[in-house]
Amino acid sequence: MLLSCVFDTCVCGLLYWAIGFAFQFGTGNGFIGHEFFFLHQSTPAYGSTGVAFLAFFLFQFAFADTRRL
């Protein structure tokens, strides 16, 4: 069970890094984002929030990882 949880977290991390964050938070057409695939074009701070981009990514990844079944 422990190995399954570790493996799921690794797979979730890779998929969220590659496409998940971009779909959620990239600017796009109002339905799905078209920016930040593989975290390209990231800035030091996310938007105008002043929060470090990677800290925001890690915070959101924690939510994405806990939503698995």
Legacy VTK file of the C-alpha trace (Angstrom):
# vtk DataFile Version 3.0
C-alpha trace
ASCII
DATASET POLYDATA
POINTS 69 float
0.000 0.000 0.000
2.840 2.377 0.848
4.560 1.690 -2.469
1.303 2.314 -4.290
0.893 5.706 -2.592
4.471 6.725 -3.400
4.084 5.628 -7.020
0.763 7.471 -7.360
2.324 10.658 -5.991
5.214 10.427 -8.460
2.917 9.866 -11.433
0.583 12.631 -10.279
3.539 14.992 -9.876
4.794 14.353 -13.391
1.381 14.721 -14.989
0.510 17.824 -13.001
3.881 19.378 -13.893
3.453 18.531 -17.589
-0.175 19.484 -18.242
-2.324 19.795 -15.128
-1.105 23.164 -13.892
-1.355 24.622 -17.386
-4.936 23.441 -17.787
-5.927 24.881 -14.412
-4.063 28.168 -14.195
-2.779 29.072 -17.655
-4.494 31.870 -19.509
-6.715 30.492 -22.212
-10.245 30.536 -23.506
-12.100 30.564 -20.179
-12.497 26.790 -20.156
-8.929 25.471 -20.324
-5.520 27.111 -20.115
-2.987 27.336 -22.931
0.050 28.513 -20.940
2.589 27.027 -18.465
2.899 23.558 -20.031
5.935 21.947 -18.341
6.061 25.211 -16.331
7.499 27.082 -19.325
7.064 30.863 -19.345
6.807 30.924 -15.564
7.598 34.174 -13.814
9.248 34.723 -10.399
5.822 35.451 -8.885
2.481 34.015 -9.931
0.455 36.769 -11.565
0.071 39.841 -9.404
-0.211 37.847 -6.160
3.416 38.254 -5.130
3.565 34.536 -4.248
6.571 32.668 -5.622
5.558 30.695 -8.716
7.024 27.388 -7.590
5.497 27.763 -4.123
2.091 28.285 -5.753
2.688 25.258 -7.985
3.643 23.068 -5.029
0.645 24.238 -3.008
-1.732 23.402 -5.861
0.018 20.078 -6.503
-0.725 19.044 -2.916
-4.450 19.449 -3.668
-4.147 17.580 -6.964
-2.369 14.695 -5.239
-4.958 14.288 -2.488
-7.850 14.086 -4.981
-6.879 10.634 -6.250
-9.028 7.603 -5.393
LINES 1 70
69 0 1 2 3 4 5 6 7 8 9 10 11 12 13 14 15 16 17 18 19 20 21 22 23 24 25 26 27 28 29 30 31 32 33 34 35 36 37 38 39 40 41 42 43 44 45 46 47 48 49 50 51 52 53 54 55 56 57 58 59 60 61 62 63 64 65 66 67 68
